[in-house]
Amino acid sequence: MPWFAWLLIALAFGMVAGSLLLLRDSADKMPLDQDALERMKARNAEFEKREEKATERDD
């Protein structure tokens, strides 16, 4: 392959790596109040119970 093809490949990899690093740095945590967090935990617990019942029924 000619040298400019290798240069284009290196630039493409650099752009992908740079955009992933930029995305990681710009990500912020979601500010949740205590009530919303408790509701999410309750929903997850309920979903896990349903999943266990469905798994037991299938066995």
Buried (B, 14 or more C-beta within 10 A) or exposed (E): EEEEEEEEEEEEEEEEEEEEEEEEEEEEEEEEEEEEEEEEEEEEEEEEEEEEEEEEEEE
